[in-house]
Amino acid sequence: MNIFIWFMLGKVVPFYLLLIWFFTCKHWWYHIIIIPVLMYAFQIFEAFISDDKFIDTDNILWILPFCMIVIPFVYLIRIKLYDKYVHGIDLDAMDAELKALREKEADREAKKNQKVERAIERETTL
């Protein structure tokens, strides 16, 4: 019984501390805290439900699909925030600038085509 209580305290205390941190965190990356919270929750659940002698084995395999969703999502948010506030890159302004550049290029191409057509007309009328 002592070992079980020691084991559960080793799981419950970090679980609650991580939950408090998750609910009180002001930073943009707080969603990543969900991964260790789920890991501890799964380990606690496994301790009560499992009939196996060995617990805390292969837990990451159960959490891995969730990690594959959360980690890229958080990284995408990080990239957008980092570019905008650290590098000063505004993606909307860049899109507008690229659109204007494409329009300019299309105008140049249209003028070039008109010049070529005029030259062809001159050559055919002579």
C-alpha positions in Angstrom: 0.0 0.0 0.0 2.9 2.4 0.8 4.3 1.9 -2.7 0.9 2.5 -4.3 0.5 5.8 -2.3 4.0 6.9 -3.2 3.3 6.0 -6.8 0.0 7.9 -6.9 1.5 11.0 -5.2 4.2 11.0 -7.9 1.4 11.1 -10.5 -1.3 13.2 -8.8 0.9 16.1 -7.6 2.4 16.9 -11.0 -1.0 16.4 -12.6 -2.6 19.0 -10.5 0.3 21.4 -10.7 0.2 21.1 -14.5 -3.5 21.7 -14.5 -3.1 24.8 -12.4 -0.4 26.0 -14.8 -2.5 25.3 -17.8 -5.5 27.2 -16.5 -3.5 30.2 -15.3 -0.9 30.5 -18.1 -1.0 33.7 -20.1 1.5 32.7 -22.8 0.5 31.6 -26.3 2.1 28.2 -26.0 0.0 27.0 -23.0 -1.7 24.4 -25.2 1.4 22.3 -25.2 1.0 21.7 -21.5 -2.0 19.5 -22.4 0.4 16.7 -23.5 2.0 16.0 -20.0 -1.4 16.6 -18.4 -2.9 13.8 -20.6 0.1 11.6 -19.9 -0.3 11.9 -16.1 -4.1 11.5 -16.4 -3.6 8.3 -18.5 -1.1 7.0 -16.0 -3.5 7.6 -13.1 -6.3 6.0 -15.0 -4.2 3.0 -15.9 -3.2 2.6 -12.2 -6.8 2.2 -11.1 -8.2 0.3 -14.1 -5.3 -2.0 -15.2 -4.9 -5.5 -13.8 -1.3 -5.7 -15.1 1.6 -5.9 -12.7 3.5 -3.4 -14.8 2.1 0.1 -15.3 3.7 3.1 -16.9 4.7 1.1 -20.0 3.8 2.1 -23.6 1.8 5.2 -22.4 3.4 7.4 -25.0 1.9 5.2 -27.7 -1.6 6.1 -26.5 -0.8 9.8 -26.3 1.1 10.0 -29.6 -1.9 10.6 -31.9 -2.9 13.6 -29.8 0.6 14.9 -29.8 0.7 14.6 -33.6 -2.2 17.1 -33.7 -1.3 19.5 -30.8 2.4 20.0 -31.5 2.1 21.1 -35.2 -0.8 23.3 -34.3 1.2 25.1 -31.5 4.2 25.3 -33.8 2.2 27.0 -36.5 0.8 29.5 -34.0 4.4 30.2 -32.8 5.7 30.8 -36.4 2.9 33.3 -37.1 3.3 35.1 -33.9 7.1 35.1 -34.0 7.1 36.4 -37.6 4.6 39.1 -36.8 5.9 40.5 -33.5 9.6 39.7 -33.6 10.5 40.1 -37.2 7.7 42.6 -38.0 6.5 40.5 -40.9 2.9 41.2 -41.6 1.5 38.5 -43.8 -1.5 40.5 -45.0 0.8 43.3 -46.1 3.0 40.9 -47.9 0.0 39.3 -49.7 -1.1 42.8 -50.8 2.4 43.6 -52.0 2.6 40.4 -53.9 -0.8 41.0 -55.5 0.3 44.5 -56.6 3.6 43.1 -58.0 1.6 40.4 -59.9 -0.7 43.1 -61.4 2.3 45.2 -62.4 3.9 42.2 -64.0 0.7 41.4 -65.9 0.5 45.1 -67.1 4.1 44.9 -68.3 3.3 41.6 -70.1 0.2 43.1 -71.7 2.2 46.2 -72.9 4.9 43.9 -74.3 2.3 41.8 -76.1 0.7 45.0 -77.6 4.2 46.2 -78.9 4.8 42.8 -80.4 1.3 42.9 -82.1 2.0 46.4 -83.4 5.3 45.3 -84.8 3.7 42.3 -86.5 1.0 44.5 -88.0 3.6 46.9 -89.4 5.5 44.1 -90.9 2.4 42.5 -92.5 1.1 45.9 -93.9 4.4 46.6 -95.7 
